[in-house]
């Protein structure tokens, strides 16, 4: 443990002493923020990540318990620096339950967001809220997710077409998923779980399972394309690579997987 590590005072009542094993955030010396027992909602966690980016803190360490409700109605923009959002347990994830509405982060510019040990459920937007879209979106930046799951995230109630029920990967972005489960996610247009759309977008998946995801148009589990016009798309410039992936019960009008 690094005795010189600092905590970010994103809320005066939401920070605890830094009782955390370095092993839970990887090798090396880090500054980190810990989530306090008084923090009970999803917004508290997203606030901590935003503050960590501003302060240059390396990681937000989350205890393996459930945070319910309070999911932001607009994306928290991450436009610079790298930050890790990680479970304080190497075997038990933390759970963010948005309760049917809300989103987390828009990773943009030269930002890098690394998520380890998270269970996210019931996130996503309808047009009744600001900036409709999936739980996470990344454009021109990097998102890496491991040891995590996304369940019952949806943009199905959005009147405007939406890409990705859980995650949208946009122009120039790089997304990596390893040991991740996507189950029961729904998109109002393409990519029930993950949508990859735009030039130079790259999505790499290793040991990822897709089960029971659905999309109204194309790609019940995954979708990759250029213009988002389904079968009328030109050859997609986006790149998707799957190794050891499992698809089960994913459905769409065109292309279940």
Rosetta blueprint (number, residue, H / E / L):
1 X L
2 X L
3 X L
4 X L
5 X L
6 X L
7 X L
8 X L
9 X L
10 X L
11 X L
12 X L
13 X L
14 X L
15 X E
16 X L
17 X L
18 X L
19 X L
20 X L
21 X L
22 X H
23 X H
24 X H
25 X H
26 X L
27 X L
28 X L
29 X L
30 X L
31 X L
32 X E
33 X E
34 X E
35 X E
36 X L
37 X L
38 X L
39 X L
40 X L
41 X L
42 X H
43 X H
44 X H
45 X H
46 X H
47 X H
48 X H
49 X H
50 X H
51 X H
52 X H
53 X H
54 X H
55 X H
56 X L
57 X L
58 X L
59 X E
60 X E
61 X E
62 X E
63 X L
64 X L
65 X L
66 X E
67 X E
68 X E
69 X L
70 X L
71 X L
72 X L
73 X L
74 X L
75 X L
76 X E
77 X E
78 X E
79 X L
80 X L
81 X L
82 X E
83 X E
84 X E
85 X E
86 X E
87 X E
88 X L
89 X L
90 X L
91 X L
92 X L
93 X L
94 X E
95 X E
96 X E
97 X E
98 X L
99 X L
100 X L
101 X L
102 X E
103 X L
104 X L
105 X E
106 X E
107 X E
108 X E
109 X L
110 X L
111 X L
112 X E
113 X E
114 X E
115 X E
116 X E
117 X L
118 X E
119 X E
120 X E
121 X E
122 X L
123 X L
124 X E
125 X L
126 X L
127 X L
128 X L
129 X L
130 X L
131 X L
132 X L
133 X L
134 X L
135 X L
136 X E
137 X E
138 X E
139 X E
140 X L
141 X L
142 X E
143 X E
144 X E
145 X E
146 X E
147 X E
148 X E
149 X E
150 X E
151 X E
152 X L
153 X L
154 X E
155 X L
156 X L
157 X L
158 X L
159 X L
160 X L
161 X L
162 X L
163 X E
164 X L
165 X L
166 X L
167 X E
168 X E
169 X E
170 X L
171 X L
172 X L
173 X L
174 X E
175 X E
176 X E
177 X E
178 X E
179 X E
180 X E
181 X E
182 X E
183 X E
184 X L
185 X L
186 X E
187 X E
188 X L
189 X L
190 X E
191 X L
192 X L
193 X L
194 X E
195 X E
196 X E
197 X E
198 X L
199 X L
200 X L
201 X L
202 X E
203 X E
204 X E
205 X E
206 X E
207 X L
208 X L
209 X E
210 X E
211 X E
212 X L
213 X L
214 X E
215 X E
216 X E
217 X E
218 X E
219 X L
220 X L
221 X L
222 X E
223 X E
224 X E
225 X E
226 X L
227 X L
228 X L
229 X L
230 X H
231 X H
232 X H
233 X L
234 X L
235 X L
236 X L
237 X L
238 X L
239 X E
240 X E
241 X E
242 X E
243 X E
244 X L
245 X L
246 X E
247 X E
248 X E
249 X L
250 X L
251 X E
252 X E
253 X E
254 X E
255 X L
256 X L
257 X L
